[in-house]
Amino acid sequence: MSKLRDLFIRNLAQTSDAPIGLEIVRAEGVWLYTADGRRYLDFIAGIGVSALGHGHPAVLAAIERQMRRYLHVMVYGEYLIEPQVELAARLAGLLPAPLSRVYFTNSGAEAIEGALKAARKFTGRHALAAFEGAYHGDTLGALSLAGNPAWRKPFEPLLDSVRHLPFDDPGALDAIDSSLAAVVIEPVQAEGGVRIPAIGFMRELRSRCDRAGALLVFDEVLTGLGRTGRLFALEHFGVVPDMVVLAKALGGGLPLGAFVGSDEVIGTLSHDPPLGHITTFGGHPLSCAAGLAALEVITQEELSAHAVEKGAYLVEALRALAAPEIAEVRGIGLLVGLDFHSAEFAHRFVAETISRGVIVNWTLNADQVVRLAPPLAIVRREIDIAVAAMRDALLGTRGGASRV
């Protein structure tokens, strides 16, 4: 055991009983390089963070320019910090009206918390609704929205008055009434197993929220910034929420989240009392500089369209495997789910695929589904490498224990 691995086991808080444990020494493009001389194709893009791949030169140049100017200078929202203001303005220009006021945070979970506070204060109500299979983060408020009771139960009591409705079920929308401050939904459920709702369901959801006076909040932490083949997944449905929550790819590889809404909704946090929601590091200048550079690459190089093309190619290649263990291959842009008949088989398949040099993972709320979300700039040759590894992994999984 290396010294670093020993310290990892002894001193770093573990999040599972069996961490992957790769010792990363370098990352470039779609590849991760480890201390034992191997390389791995990152087919989950750091759980959606590294949308441009690793070490994109435009992002690195922006980070270097900003770090030579200044790093942290004041808590968020008090000084005119150029990268903050420029990124906020750019996002406001890309999102549909009235989503024009940006509140930066450190992460997606923190952005969800801010959106919940804004919704409660703006409406004067406290009840919330979310959906079965949902994942919105692991802070207490975000966890209260979680659609899998197994993740909530060990930490209860959480927020009260949270309703969990069946996803993509128009009949469930009858539960939306005037007691609700907000309804929070992922336009595509990622941790729920890459579940893509019907357009009619999403439009009816918008209509029900309007009639009830409840705010509609879209969690685009994973789906935002080109992942689904549109810059924002909301564009697939022709629905404009009252708030949208962003993170992961937003920071270009650095920690950054945001919740965005109208002046009226977000402005409610600035008075009665003032500083109604504050953050020390949210919107850090370095993160905003990196995020702005990444956003310009995504838009200028039309990586959303690239995600449509490469996602279709990936889905076709996976379906061509014709593996009897796979019940369905679902995809929207470069967000793809392999839905296995068995969670046990899916878990072994993940281990076998990683052992063959391709990083994949299963989803938290549907552990029979393996999620694929490679960097948006991936090319066909790299997709072919991944699919070949998965083909071999299927054979290895059928044959018995993993080599990891």
C-alpha positions as CSV (number, residue, x, y, z in Angstrom):
1,M,0.0,0.0,0.0
2,S,1.4,3.4,-1.0
3,K,1.7,6.1,1.7
4,L,-1.0,8.2,0.0
5,R,-3.4,5.3,-0.1
6,D,-2.7,4.6,3.6
7,L,-3.4,8.2,4.5
8,F,-6.6,8.1,2.3
9,I,-7.9,5.1,4.3
10,R,-6.9,6.4,7.7
11,N,-7.6,10.1,7.6
12,L,-10.0,11.0,4.8
13,A,-13.7,10.7,5.5
14,Q,-15.1,7.8,3.4
15,T,-18.4,8.0,1.6
16,S,-18.8,4.3,1.0
17,D,-17.4,0.9,2.2
18,A,-15.7,0.3,-1.1
19,P,-14.3,3.5,-2.7
20,I,-12.9,3.1,-6.3
21,G,-9.5,4.2,-4.9
22,L,-7.8,5.3,-8.2
23,E,-4.8,7.5,-7.4
24,I,-5.1,10.2,-10.0
25,V,-1.9,11.9,-11.0
26,R,-3.0,13.8,-14.1
27,A,-6.2,14.5,-16.1
28,E,-6.3,15.7,-19.7
29,G,-9.2,15.8,-22.1
30,V,-11.4,12.8,-21.5
31,W,-8.6,10.8,-19.8
32,L,-7.6,10.2,-16.2
33,Y,-4.0,9.0,-15.5
34,T,-3.2,7.0,-12.4
35,A,-0.1,6.4,-10.3
36,D,0.2,2.8,-11.5
37,G,0.7,4.0,-15.1
38,R,-2.8,3.3,-16.4
39,R,-5.3,5.7,-18.0
40,Y,-9.1,5.7,-17.7
41,L,-11.7,7.2,-20.0
42,D,-13.8,9.4,-17.8
43,F,-17.3,8.5,-19.1
44,I,-19.1,10.4,-16.3
45,A,-17.1,13.7,-16.6
46,G,-16.5,13.9,-12.9
47,I,-20.3,13.4,-12.3
48,G,-21.1,16.1,-14.9
49,V,-18.6,18.7,-13.7
50,S,-16.0,18.4,-16.4
51,A,-18.3,19.1,-19.4
52,L,-15.3,20.3,-21.5
53,G,-13.1,17.4,-20.3
54,H,-10.1,18.0,-18.1
55,G,-7.7,20.8,-18.4
56,H,-9.3,22.8,-21.2
57,P,-6.8,25.5,-22.2
58,A,-9.4,28.3,-22.3
59,V,-10.5,27.5,-18.7
60,L,-6.9,27.2,-17.4
61,A,-6.0,30.5,-19.0
62,A,-9.0,32.2,-17.4
63,I,-8.0,30.8,-14.0
64,E,-4.5,31.9,-14.4
65,R,-5.5,35.5,-15.4
66,Q,-7.9,35.8,-12.5
67,M,-5.6,34.3,-9.8
68,R,-3.0,36.9,-10.7
69,R,-5.5,39.7,-10.1
70,Y,-7.2,38.6,-6.8
71,L,-8.9,35.7,-5.2
72,H,-11.3,36.1,-2.3
73,V,-11.9,39.8,-1.4
74,M,-15.3,40.0,0.3
75,V,-18.4,38.0,1.0
76,Y,-20.7,37.6,-2.0
77,G,-22.8,40.5,-3.2
78,E,-20.9,43.5,-1.7
79,Y,-18.2,44.4,-4.2
80,L,-18.3,44.7,-7.9
81,I,-16.3,41.6,-8.8
82,E,-15.9,41.5,-12.6
83,P,-16.1,37.7,-13.3
84,Q,-19.2,37.4,-11.1
85,V,-21.0,40.2,-12.8
86,E,-20.0,39.1,-16.3
87,L,-21.0,35.5,-15.7
88,A,-24.4,36.6,-14.2
89,A,-25.1,38.8,-17.2
90,R,-24.1,36.1,-19.7
91,L,-26.4,33.6,-18.0
92,A,-29.3,36.1,-17.9
93,G,-28.8,36.7,-21.6
94,L,-29.0,32.9,-22.4
95,L,-32.0,32.0,-20.1
96,P,-35.5,32.9,-21.1
97,A,-37.3,35.9,-19.4
98,P,-37.9,36.5,-16.6
99,L,-34.9,34.5,-15.4
100,S,-32.5,37.4,-15.1
101,R,-31.3,37.6,-11.5
102,V,-28.5,35.2,-10.5
103,Y,-27.5,34.3,-7.0
104,F,-24.2,32.4,-6.9
105,T,-23.5,29.7,-4.4
106,N,-20.8,27.0,-3.8
107,S,-22.7,24.0,-5.0
108,G,-26.0,22.6,-6.3
109,A,-27.3,21.6,-2.9
110,E,-26.6,25.1,-1.5
111,A,-28.4,26.6,-4.5
112,I,-31.4,24.4,-3.8
113,E,-31.5,25.6,-0.2
114,G,-31.4,29.2,-1.5
115,A,-34.2,28.6,-3.9
116,L,-36.4,27.0,-1.2
117,K,-35.8,30.0,1.1
118,A,-36.7,32.4,-1.7
119,A,-39.9,30.5,-2.6
120,R,-41.0,30.4,1.0
121,K,-40.4,34.1,1.6
122,F,-41.9,35.2,-1.7
123,T,-45.1,33.2,-1.3
124,G,-45.4,33.3,2.5
125,R,-46.1,29.5,2.4
126,H,-44.0,26.6,3.7
127,A,-45.2,23.4,2.1
128,L,-43.1,21.9,-0.8
129,A,-43.5,19.2,-3.4
130,A,-40.9,17.1,-5.1
131,F,-41.0,13.8,-7.0
132,E,-40.4,10.1,-6.5
133,G,-36.9,9.3,-7.7
134,A,-35.6,12.8,-7.3
135,Y,-32.2,13.8,-6.1
136,H,-31.5,17.4,-5.1
137,G,-28.4,17.2,-2.9
138,D,-27.6,16.1,0.7
139,T,-28.0,19.1,2.9
140,L,-31.1,18.8,5.1
141,G,-33.4,20.9,3.1
142,A,-32.4,19.3,-0.2
143,L,-32.5,15.9,1.4
144,S,-36.1,16.5,2.4
145,L,-37.0,16.7,-1.3
146,A,-35.2,13.4,-2.0
147,G,-37.4,10.9,-3.8
148,N,-36.0,7.8,-2.2
149,P,-37.1,7.2,1.4
150,A,-33.9,5.1,2.1
151,W,-31.8,8.2,1.8
152,R,-34.1,10.4,4.0
153,K,-34.9,8.0,6.8
154,P,-31.6,7.9,8.7
155,F,-31.7,11.7,9.0
156,E,-35.3,12.4,9.9
157,P,-37.0,14.5,11.0
158,L,-36.3,16.7,8.0
159,L,-38.4,19.6,6.7
160,D,-42.1,18.9,7.3
161,S,-44.9,19.4,4.7
162,V,-43.0,17.9,1.8
163,R,-45.1,15.9,-0.7
164,H,-43.4,13.4,-2.9
165,L,-45.4,12.9,-6.1
166,P,-45.1,10.2,-8.8
167,F,-42.8,11.4,-11.6
168,D,-44.3,11.9,-15.1
169,D,-47.8,11.1,-13.9
170,P,-50.3,13.8,-14.8
171,G,-52.8,12.5,-12.3
172,A,-50.4,13.2,-9.5
173,L,-50.5,16.9,-10.2
174,D,-53.9,17.2,-8.5
175,A,-51.9,17.4,-5.3
176,I,-50.6,20.9,-6.3
177,D,-52.6,23.4,-4.4
178,S,-52.5,26.8,-2.7
179,S,-50.6,25.5,0.3
180,L,-47.4,24.9,-1.7
181,A,-44.6,27.4,-1.8
182,A,-42.8,25.5,-4.6
183,V,-42.7,22.4,-6.7
184,V,-39.1,21.3,-7.4
185,I,-38.3,19.0,-10.3
186,E,-35.5,17.8,-12.4
187,P,-36.5,18.2,-16.1
188,V,-34.7,14.9,-16.6
189,Q,-34.1,12.7,-13.5
190,A,-30.4,11.7,-13.5
191,E,-30.0,9.8,-10.2
192,G,-33.5,8.5,-10.8
193,G,-32.3,6.5,-13.7
194,V,-32.2,8.9,-16.7
195,R,-36.0,9.3,-16.7
196,I,-37.3,11.7,-19.4
197,P,-40.8,13.0,-18.8
198,A,-43.4,13.7,-21.4
199,I,-43.7,17.2,-22.8
200,G,-47.4,17.2,-21.9
201,F,-46.6,16.4,-18.3
202,M,-44.2,19.2,-17.9
203,R,-46.5,21.7,-19.5
204,E,-49.4,20.6,-17.3
205,L,-47.1,20.9,-14.3
206,R,-46.4,24.6,-15.3
207,S,-50.2,25.2,-15.6
208,R,-51.0,23.6,-12.2
209,C,-48.3,25.7,-10.5
210,D,-49.7,28.9,-12.1
211,R,-53.2,28.1,-10.9
212,A,-52.1,27.3,-7.4
213,G,-49.7,30.2,-7.1
214,A,-46.8,27.9,-6.4
215,L,-43.3,28.6,-7.8
216,L,-41.9,26.0,-10.2
217,V,-38.2,25.3,-9.6
218,F,-36.2,23.4,-12.2
219,D,-33.1,21.6,-10.8
220,E,-30.7,21.7,-13.8
221,V,-27.6,21.0,-11.7
222,L,-26.7,18.1,-14.0
223,T,-28.8,18.8,-17.1
224,G,-27.8,22.4,-17.6
225,L,-25.0,23.8,-19.9
226,G,-25.5,21.5,-22.9
227,R,-25.7,18.1,-21.4
228,T,-29.1,17.1,-22.8
229,G,-28.6,18.6,-26.3
230,R,-29.9,22.0,-25.4
231,L,-28.1,24.6,-23.4
232,F,-30.8,24.1,-20.7
233,A,-33.1,21.1,-20.6
234,L,-36.1,23.3,-20.0
235,E,-35.9,24.1,-23.8
236,H,-37.0,20.6,-24.6
237,F,-40.4,21.2,-23.0
238,G,-41.2,24.8,-23.9
239,V,-41.6,25.5,-20.2
240,V,-40.1,28.4,-18.3
241,P,-39.8,27.8,-14.5
242,D,-39.9,30.5,-11.8
243,M,-36.4,29.5,-10.8
244,V,-33.7,27.4,-12.3
245,V,-30.9,25.8,-10.2
246,L,-27.4,25.3,-11.8
247,A,-24.1,23.8,-10.7
248,K,-21.6,21.1,-11.7
249,A,-20.6,22.2,-15.2
250,L,-21.3,25.8,-14.3
251,G,-17.9,26.3,-12.7
252,G,-15.8,24.9,-15.5
253,G,-14.3,22.4,-13.1
254,L,-14.3,24.6,-10.0
255,P,-17.0,24.7,-7.2
256,L,-19.9,26.9,-8.3
257,G,-23.7,26.8,-8.2
258,A,-26.5,29.3,-8.8
259,F,-30.2,29.8,-8.5
260,V,-31.7,32.1,-11.0
261,G,-35.1,33.8,-11.0
262,S,-36.9,37.0,-11.6
263,D,-36.0,40.3,-9.9
264,E,-39.1,40.0,-7.8
265,V,-38.5,36.4,-6.6
266,I,-34.8,36.6,-5.9
267,G,-35.0,40.2,-4.6
268,T,-37.1,39.0,-1.7
269,L,-33.9,37.8,-0.1
270,S,-32.4,41.3,0.1
271,H,-34.8,42.9,2.5
272,D,-36.9,42.2,5.6
273,P,-34.3,41.3,6.8
274,P,-31.4,42.4,4.6
275,L,-28.8,39.7,4.0
276,G,-31.6,37.2,4.1
277,H,-29.4,34.7,2.4
278,I,-25.6,35.1,2.4
279,T,-22.6,33.0,1.5
280,T,-18.9,33.6,2.1
281,F,-17.4,31.8,-0.9
282,G,-20.4,31.5,-3.3
283,G,-19.5,33.1,-6.7
284,H,-15.7,32.9,-5.9
285,P,-13.9,35.0,-8.5
286,L,-11.8,32.1,-9.6
287,S,-14.8,29.9,-10.1
288,C,-16.7,32.5,-12.0
289,A,-13.8,33.2,-14.3
290,A,-13.5,29.5,-15.1
291,G,-17.3,29.2,-15.5
292,L,-17.5,32.1,-17.9
293,A,-14.7,30.7,-20.0
294,A,-16.3,27.3,-20.1
295,L,-19.7,28.8,-21.0
296,E,-18.1,30.6,-23.9
297,V,-16.6,27.4,-25.2
298,I,-19.9,25.5,-24.9
299,T,-21.8,28.2,-26.8
300,Q,-19.3,29.2,-29.4
301,E,-18.4,25.6,-30.3
302,E,-22.1,24.6,-30.2
303,L,-21.4,21.7,-27.9
304,S,-25.2,21.2,-27.3
305,A,-25.6,20.2,-30.9
306,H,-22.5,18.0,-30.5
307,A,-24.2,16.3,-27.6
308,V,-27.2,15.5,-29.8
309,E,-25.0,13.9,-32.5
310,K,-22.6,12.0,-30.2
311,G,-25.4,11.0,-27.9
312,A,-27.3,9.4,-30.7
313,Y,-24.2,7.6,-31.9
314,L,-23.6,6.3,-28.3
315,V,-27.2,5.1,-27.9
316,E,-27.1,3.4,-31.3
317,A,-23.9,1.6,-30.4
318,L,-25.2,0.5,-27.0
319,R,-28.4,-0.8,-28.5
320,A,-26.4,-2.7,-31.1
321,L,-24.8,-4.8,-28.3
322,A,-28.2,-6.5,-28.0
323,A,-27.3,-7.6,-24.5
324,P,-30.2,-9.6,-22.9
325,E,-29.3,-8.2,-19.5
326,I,-30.1,-4.7,-20.6
327,A,-33.9,-3.9,-20.4
328,E,-33.6,-0.5,-22.1
329,V,-31.1,2.1,-23.3
330,R,-32.4,5.7,-22.7
331,G,-30.8,8.9,-23.7
332,I,-31.2,12.6,-24.2
333,G,-28.1,14.3,-25.6
334,L,-25.0,13.0,-23.8
335,L,-27.0,11.7,-20.8
336,V,-27.6,8.0,-21.3
337,G,-28.9,5.3,-19.0
338,L,-28.3,1.6,-19.3
339,D,-31.3,0.0,-17.5
340,F,-30.4,-3.5,-16.5
341,H,-32.9,-6.2,-15.3
342,S,-30.8,-6.7,-12.2
343,A,-29.1,-4.2,-9.8
344,E,-26.6,-6.9,-8.8
345,F,-25.6,-7.3,-12.5
346,A,-25.4,-3.6,-13.0
347,H,-23.0,-3.2,-10.1
348,R,-20.8,-6.0,-11.3
349,F,-20.9,-4.5,-14.8
350,V,-19.7,-1.1,-13.4
351,A,-16.7,-2.8,-11.7
352,E,-15.9,-4.8,-14.8
353,T,-16.1,-1.7,-17.0
354,I,-13.8,0.3,-14.7
355,S,-11.3,-2.6,-14.7
356,R,-11.2,-2.2,-18.4
357,G,-10.3,1.5,-18.2
358,V,-13.7,3.3,-18.5
359,I,-15.3,5.1,-15.6
360,V,-19.0,4.6,-15.3
361,N,-21.4,4.5,-12.3
362,W,-24.9,3.4,-11.3
363,T,-27.6,5.9,-10.2
364,L,-28.5,6.5,-6.5
365,N,-32.2,6.1,-6.8
366,A,-32.3,3.4,-9.5
367,D,-29.3,1.2,-8.8
368,Q,-30.1,-1.1,-11.7
369,V,-29.4,1.8,-14.1
370,V,-25.8,2.7,-15.2
371,R,-25.5,6.4,-16.1
372,L,-23.2,7.6,-18.8
373,A,-22.4,11.3,-19.1
374,P,-19.0,11.8,-20.9
375,P,-17.5,15.2,-21.6
376,L,-19.5,17.1,-24.3
377,A,-16.5,17.3,-26.6
378,I,-16.0,13.5,-26.8
379,V,-15.4,12.2,-30.3
380,R,-16.5,9.0,-32.0
381,R,-13.2,7.2,-31.5
382,E,-13.4,7.7,-27.8
383,I,-17.0,6.5,-27.7
384,D,-15.9,3.4,-29.6
385,I,-13.3,2.7,-27.0
386,A,-15.9,3.0,-24.2
387,V,-18.4,0.8,-26.0
388,A,-15.8,-1.9,-26.7
389,A,-14.9,-1.9,-23.0
390,M,-18.5,-2.2,-22.0
391,R,-19.0,-5.1,-24.5
392,D,-16.1,-6.9,-22.9
393,A,-17.4,-6.0,-19.4
394,L,-20.8,-7.6,-20.2
395,L,-18.9,-10.8,-21.1
396,G,-16.8,-10.6,-17.9
397,T,-19.9,-9.9,-15.8
398,R,-21.6,-13.0,-17.2
399,G,-18.5,-15.0,-16.4
400,G,-18.3,-14.2,-12.7
401,A,-16.4,-12.0,-10.3
402,S,-14.9,-8.6,-11.4
403,R,-11.2,-8.1,-11.9
404,V,-11.2,-4.9,-9.9
